[in-house]
C-alpha cells in the first residue's frame, strides 16, 4: 500500500513539471493566455488528486517508504540519490501545497483577467514551476535534493514577486526577497556540507537512524544545526531576515496567497520539523529558535497594528504566525508547529484571496478608502471573517487548537518569557485583524489619522500598490472563478476548526507520544485575550467609543518606531549602501589601480624591451650572418672554458 503511495506522490510531483515544460518550452502554449491557464489548472488538479490518493494510501500510521534512484556515484556507492520520501507528514503537506496551488491558479483566472495573453502564459509557467519546486522540497529524501528544490523555490518567488517587473517597486521587492533569503541559504549550504562531513551521507532516513542509534557524533553539531536554522530563518522570515516578506506584497495578490500561506514561507518551518530529531541533540540551538520565534511574533504583530495597506497587515501577520510555529519547534514539540502550519496554510490563503477580492472591487489596497463593504460584498465579508476568527484562535475555527497546542508546549517546557510574548501576540492578532474587518467591511470610510495615522505619502503609494487596482470601483462580490476558491478555503477552515474543537483531543500528525496536556487555565486565558483584542477593535473602529488617535498617542514612542519599522530596514539599507557598496568600491579601486597598475607597469616594460629588441631586426642577411658567427664564437669559448 505504501509503495502505491510513493508512486502516487511521484505522479503528483511530475504533473506540474510536465505543465511547466509544455508552457515554458513550447512557446505556442505559453502565448495562448487563457488556454495556457486552463492547461496549468488541469495539471494542478491532477496533482491534487494524486496527492489526496497518496495521503489516503499512506495513512497516518503507515511506515515511511521511498522511491529513489542512484545519483552521483562514488567508490561503488551513490554519493546522493534522487526520488521521493513518503510518510504521513510529507503526504499531508503535499495535499496542502497542491490544494492551495490549485485554488490560487483558479482564482488567478478572474483576478488577472485584464492581463495580456503572453503575460498570463508567463504567469502560469512560473506557477507550475513553483508548484513542482515546493512539492520536490516536501518529498525530498535527502539534503542535496532538498537544497536544489529549496533554491528553485527561491528563484520562482523572485519571478512571481517581480511579475509586474515594469513597476520599480515590484522589481526592487523581488531582488530584496531574493538576496535576503540567499543570506540564510548560505548558512543552510554550510550546514549541509558540515553535516555530510560528520555523517557521511545526505540521506535523511540513514541520518535519522544514525541519530537514534547514537552513531552520529555530537561534537560540533550545534554549529551545524544553527547553520541549518539560518536557512530556515531566511525562508520563514524570522528576525532579522523578515524584512523581505512585507515588500513581497508588490506581487499579484494570488502570488501573495501562494507564497505567504502554505508554500515558500513555511519551507523553513517544514525543514526544522523534518529534522527535529537532529535538533533534539542541540537544546541550546532550540532555545535560540524559541526566543527568536517568540520575538519575531511580537515584533511583526506590533508592525501589523500600524499598517494602512490590507495586504501588508496580512504579510506581517504571516511573519508573526511563523514566529509562533518556530517557538513550538524551539520548545521541542515540532508537531505543534507543523499542525499550526497546516491550519494556517488554509485560513491565511483564505485571507489573502479575500483581500484580493476586496482590492478587485475597491480598486485600492488602502483601508481608509474602504468601509461598509459587507453590504456590497456579503460573501467576501463572511469568508474574510471566518479567516479572521481562525487566525484569532477562536473556538470552532481553524487556528484554535493549533495555537493552543503551541502555547501549551511553550508553557510545559518552562519557557515563561516566550509564553508571555506569545500571549501578548494573541491579543494583538485579534486586535489588528478585527481592525481590518471593521474598517473594511462595517465602519464607514475614515480619515487616515483615525485608521492608523499613517502618512499621506504612504496612503498615496498604497492606493496604487497592487497593479490590479486600476483606480475604478466595482464593489460587488467577485466572479465565480474567484468565489469558488474562497468558499472552498472558508468551509475547510470551518470544518477543521469544528472537528478539532469538538472531536480531536490530540495532535493529528506525528509525535503523538510527545503531546502536551495543557493546563486547565490555558484555553480560557488564550481565548480571553483574543476576545479582549476583538472587543478593543470593536470599541475603537466600529463603535468609536475609544478615539483611535488618542489610543495611538498612548503608545507614542512605540508607534513612531513601528511606523519606521523599528529602523530595521534602514539598518539593512545602511549596511548595503555604506558597508557592502563601500567595500565594493574599495575592491574596485584596488583592482583598478593596484592589480591593473602592476600589470600595466609590467606590460609597459615588456613593450619597451620589445621595441629595443626589435631594432636588431634589420632585414639584412649579412647582419644575421654576423649574429650567427658571434653566437658560435661565444659558444666555442664557453665550451673551452667549461672543459678547462
C-alpha positions, 0 to 999 in steps of 0.5 A: 500500500505504501509503495502505491503511495510513493508512486502516487506522490511521484505522479503528483510531483511530475504533473506540474513539471510536465505543465511547466515544460509544455508552457515554458518550452513550447512557446505556442502554449505559453502565448495562448493566455487563457488556454495556457491557464486552463492547461496549468489548472488541469495539471494542478488538479491532477496533482491534487488528486494524486496527492489526496490518493497518496495521503489516503494510501499512506495513512497516518500510521503507515511506515515511511517508504521511498522511491529513489534512484542512484545519483552521483556515484562514488567508490561503488556507492551513490554519493546522493540519490534522487526520488521521493520520501513518503510518510504521513507528514510529507503526504499531508503537506503535499495535499496542502501545497497542491490544494492551495496551488490549485485554488490560487491558479483558479482564482488567478483566472478572474483576478488577472483577467485584464492581463495580456495573453503572453503575460498570463502564459508567463504567469502560469509557467512560473506557477507550475514551476513553483508548484513542482519546486515546493512539492520536490522540497516536501518529498525530498529524501535527502539534503542535496535534493532538498537544497536544489528544490529549496533554491528553485523555490527561491528563484520562482518567488523572485519571478512571481514577486517581480511579475509586474517587473515594469513597476520599480517597486515590484522589481526592487521587492523581488531582488530584496526577497531574493538576496535576503533569503540567499543570506540564510541559504548560505548558512543552510549550504554550510550546514549541509556540507558540515553535516555530510562531513560528520555523517557521511551521507545526505540521506535523511532516513540513514541520518535519522537512524544514525541519530537514534542509534547514537552513531552520529557524533555530537561534537560540533553539531550545534554549529551545524544545526544553527547553520541549518536554522539560518536557512530556515530563518531566511525562508520563514522570515524570522528576525532579522531576515523578515524584512523581505516578506512585507515588500513581497506584497508588490506581487499579484495578490494570488502570488501573495496567497501562494507564497505567504500561506502554505508554500515558500514561507513555511519551507523553513518551518517544514525543514526544522520539523523534518529534522527535529530529531537532529535538533533534539541533540542541540537544546541550546540551538532550540532555545535560540529558535524559541526566543527568536520565534517568540520575538519575531511574533511580537515584533511583526504583530506590533508592525501589523497594528500600524499598517494602512495597506490590507495586504501588508497587515496580512504579510506581517501577520504571516511573519508573526504566525511563523514566529509562533510555529518556530517557538513550538519547534524551539520548545521541542514539540515540532508537531505543534508547529507543523499542525499550526502550519497546516491550519494556517496554510488554509485560513491565511490563503483564505485571507489573502484571496479575500483581500484580493477580492476586496482590492478587485472591487475597491480598486485600492489596497488602502483601508481608509478608502474602504468601509461598509463593504459587507453590504456590497460584498456579503460573501467576501465579508463572511469568508474574510471573517471566518479567516479572521476568527481562525487566525484569532484562535477562536473556538470552532475555527481553524487556528484554535487548537493549533495555537493552543497546542503551541502555547501549551508546549511553550508553557510545559517546557518552562519557557515563561518569557516566550509564553508571555510574548506569545500571549501578548501576540494573541491579543494583538492578532485579534486586535489588528485583524478585527481592525481590518474587518471593521474598517473594511467591511462595517465602519464607514470610510475614515480619515487616515489619522483615525485608521492608523495615522499613517502618512499621506505619502504612504496612503498615496503609494498604497492606493496604487500598490497592487497593479490590479487596482486600476483606480475604478470601483466595482464593489460587488462580490467577485466572479465565480472563478474567484468565489469558488476558491474562497468558499472552498478555503472558508468551509475547510477552515470551518470544518477543521476548526469544528472537528478539532474543537469538538472531536480531536483531543490530540495532535493529528500528525506525528509525535503523538507520544510527545503531546502536551496536556495543557493546563486547565487555565490555558484555553480560557486565558488564550481565548480571553485575550483574543476576545479582549483584542476583538472587543478593543477593535470593536470599541475603537473602529466600529463603535468609536467609543475609544478615539483611535488617535488618542489610543495611538498617542498612548503608545507614542514612542512605540508607534513612531518606531513601528511606523519606521519599522523599528529602523530595521530596514534602514539598518539593512539599507545602511549596511548595503549602501555604506558597508557592502557598496563601500567595500565594493568600491574599495575592491574596485579601486584596488583592482583598478589601480593596484592589480591593473597598475602592476600589470600595466607597469609590467606590460609597459616594460615588456613593450619597451624591451620589445621595441629595443629588441626589435631594432636588431631586426634589420632585414639584412642577411649579412647582419644575421650572418654576423649574429650567427658567427658571434653566437658560435664564437661565444659558444666555442669559448664557453665550451673551452672554458667549461672543459678547462 
